Amino acid sequence: MDFIFEQIPAGGDRNFAYLIADRATGEAAVVDPSYEPARSLERASAQRLNVSKILVTHGHPDHIAGNRTVQRETGAEVYAFATSPAKPDHPLADGDSVSIGSIQVKALHVPGHCPDHLLFFLPDQRMALTGDHLFVGKIGGTGSEADARTEFDSLRRMLDELPDETTVWPGHDYGCRPSSTIGLERRNNPFLLARDLEAFLELKRDWARFKAAHGLR
């Protein structure tokens, strides 16, 4: 099988990094190497892969802290949203595609948690790397009501555009399991079940009480 995909614990606050590679060409990308980039580099080395790209879901420090190490060790270049604090070598816009060997990765701009947030969708594999946009049973935090409104629109767009069978691979291990699907989240994630924007904003405001009432961490 030519497609390689690994979810890698990467330190921080239960951060996940990801390794995507085409075994046939040996080309690989690391997504959000975080605080322990050596783990991703070790997995790439063990499989004799050439890490040529770093994909950044968003520029918060816990996701990009390992970028310089990966760049120093491999010469990889950074792919991120144009205004990202990650200072991309290759700025991405909504709808842009990145090739990793024969693997195609589509960038969707999903602001809300932060202005530069991207979701990486692998259409052939029906996989979405959602960063801090969507977690298992939860969503990313927002700093203001305006950001929450933007996040609501981004989540609705995601549900409209991604098939239910798409697997969800988040940026943190915050849920009851390390991955999910769009369909499962559509049916179970309380934020995605909100009937409208006002219900979504109310849940945002009341999230601490909701978590306590439902035994969520």
C-alpha positions in Angstrom: 0.0 0.0 0.0 1.5 3.3 -1.1 -0.5 5.6 1.3 1.0 6.1 4.7 -0.8 7.9 7.5 0.1 8.1 11.2 -1.3 9.9 14.2 1.5 10.8 16.5 1.3 12.1 20.1 3.4 15.3 20.1 3.5 16.6 23.7 1.9 19.9 24.8 -1.7 19.6 25.9 -2.4 16.2 24.3 -1.3 17.5 20.9 -1.4 15.3 17.8 1.0 15.6 14.9 0.4 13.6 11.7 2.7 12.0 9.1 1.3 11.7 5.6 3.4 10.0 2.9 3.5 8.3 -0.5 5.6 5.1 -0.1 6.1 4.8 -3.8 7.9 8.2 -4.1 9.2 8.4 -0.5 7.8 11.9 -0.1 6.3 12.8 3.2 4.7 15.7 5.1 4.4 16.4 8.8 1.3 18.2 10.0 1.6 20.4 13.1 4.8 18.9 14.6 4.1 20.6 17.9 6.5 20.4 20.9 7.9 16.9 20.2 8.9 17.0 16.5 11.4 14.2 17.0 8.6 11.7 17.2 7.4 12.5 13.7 11.0 12.6 12.4 11.7 9.2 13.9 8.7 7.7 12.3 9.6 9.1 8.9 13.2 7.9 9.3 12.1 4.4 10.2 10.2 4.2 7.0 13.0 5.9 4.9 10.8 8.8 4.0 11.9 12.2 2.8 10.0 14.9 4.8 9.7 17.8 2.3 6.6 19.6 3.6 5.2 20.9 6.9 1.5 21.5 6.8 0.1 23.9 9.4 -3.5 23.9 10.4 -3.0 27.2 12.3 -0.3 29.3 13.8 -0.8 28.8 17.6 2.5 28.1 19.3 1.5 24.6 20.4 1.1 23.5 16.8 4.1 25.2 15.2 6.7 24.9 18.0 8.4 22.0 16.1 8.6 23.6 12.7 12.1 24.9 13.0 13.4 21.6 14.1 11.8 19.8 11.2 13.1 22.4 8.8 16.6 22.2 10.2 16.7 18.4 10.1 15.0 17.9 6.7 14.9 21.2 4.7 11.1 20.9 4.6 9.1 24.0 3.6 6.1 25.4 5.4 2.6 25.4 3.9 0.1 27.5 5.8 -2.6 30.1 5.4 -1.1 33.3 3.9 -1.4 35.4 7.1 -0.4 32.6 9.5 2.2 33.3 12.2 3.9 30.3 10.9 5.3 32.5 8.1 4.8 30.0 5.3 7.2 29.4 2.5 4.1 28.5 0.4 1.1 30.6 1.4 -2.2 28.7 1.0 -5.6 30.1 0.2 -9.0 28.5 0.5 -9.3 25.6 -2.0 -5.6 25.3 -2.8 -4.2 21.8 -3.2 -0.9 20.4 -2.0 0.7 17.3 -3.5 2.6 14.7 -1.4 3.8 12.3 -4.1 0.5 11.2 -5.7 -1.6 12.2 -2.6 -3.7 15.3 -2.9 -4.5 17.4 0.1 -7.0 20.2 -0.2 -6.9 23.2 2.1 -10.2 24.6 3.4 -10.1 28.0 5.2 -12.2 27.5 8.4 -11.7 30.6 10.6 -13.2 31.0 14.0 -10.8 29.4 16.5 -8.3 31.8 14.9 -8.2 33.8 11.6 -5.6 31.6 9.8 -7.2 28.2 10.5 -7.1 25.6 7.7 -8.7 22.1 7.5 -6.8 19.6 5.4 -9.0 17.3 3.4 -7.7 14.2 1.6 -10.5 13.6 -0.9 -9.3 10.2 -2.2 -8.9 8.9 1.3 -11.9 10.7 2.8 -9.9 12.0 5.6 -9.9 15.4 7.3 -7.2 16.8 9.6 -9.2 19.3 11.6 -6.6 20.9 13.9 -8.5 22.9 16.6 -11.5 23.5 14.4 -13.3 20.2 15.3 -12.4 17.8 18.1 -14.1 14.5 19.0 -17.3 15.7 20.7 -16.1 19.3 21.0 -14.9 22.3 18.9 -12.2 24.9 19.2 -12.4 27.7 21.6 -13.1 31.3 20.5 -12.1 34.6 22.0 -15.2 36.7 21.2 -18.8 36.4 20.1 -17.7 37.6 16.7 -15.2 34.7 16.4 -17.9 32.3 17.6 -20.2 33.5 14.8 -17.4 33.0 12.3 -16.8 29.5 13.7 -20.4 28.6 13.4 -20.3 29.5 9.7 -17.1 27.5 9.2 -18.5 24.4 10.9 -21.7 24.6 8.7 -19.6 24.9 5.6 -17.6 21.8 6.7 -20.7 19.8 7.2 -22.0 20.9 3.8 -18.8 20.0 1.9 -17.4 16.9 3.6 -19.0 13.5 3.2 -20.3 11.8 6.4 -17.8 8.9 5.9 -14.9 11.3 6.1 -12.7 10.4 9.1 -11.8 13.2 11.5 -8.3 13.6 12.9 -8.1 16.4 15.4 -5.2 18.5 16.7 -5.6 17.3 20.3 -6.7 14.1 22.1 -9.6 15.8 23.8 -12.4 13.4 23.2 -13.5 9.9 24.2 -11.5 8.5 21.4 -8.6 9.8 19.2 -10.6 10.1 15.9 -14.1 10.2 14.6 -16.1 10.7 11.4 -18.0 13.7 10.1 -21.2 11.6 10.4 -20.6 10.6 14.0 -19.9 14.2 14.9 -22.9 15.5 13.0 -25.1 13.1 15.1 -23.3 13.4 18.5 -21.3 16.6 18.8 -23.4 19.0 20.9 -22.1 22.0 19.0 -23.0 20.5 15.6 -26.5 19.6 17.0 -27.2 23.2 17.8 -30.4 24.1 15.9 -29.3 27.6 15.0 -26.7 30.3 15.7 -28.3 31.4 18.9 -28.4 27.9 20.3 -24.8 27.5 19.3 -23.8 30.8 21.1 -25.7 29.8 24.2 -23.9 26.4 24.3 -20.6 28.3 24.0 -21.5 30.5 26.9 -22.8 27.6 29.0 -20.1 25.0 28.0 -18.5 24.6 31.5 -21.9 23.8 33.1 -22.8 21.5 30.1 -19.5 19.6 30.5 -20.0 19.1 34.2 -23.6 18.0 33.8 -22.6 15.4 31.2 -19.4 14.2 32.8 -17.1 15.5 30.1 -13.5 16.5 30.7 
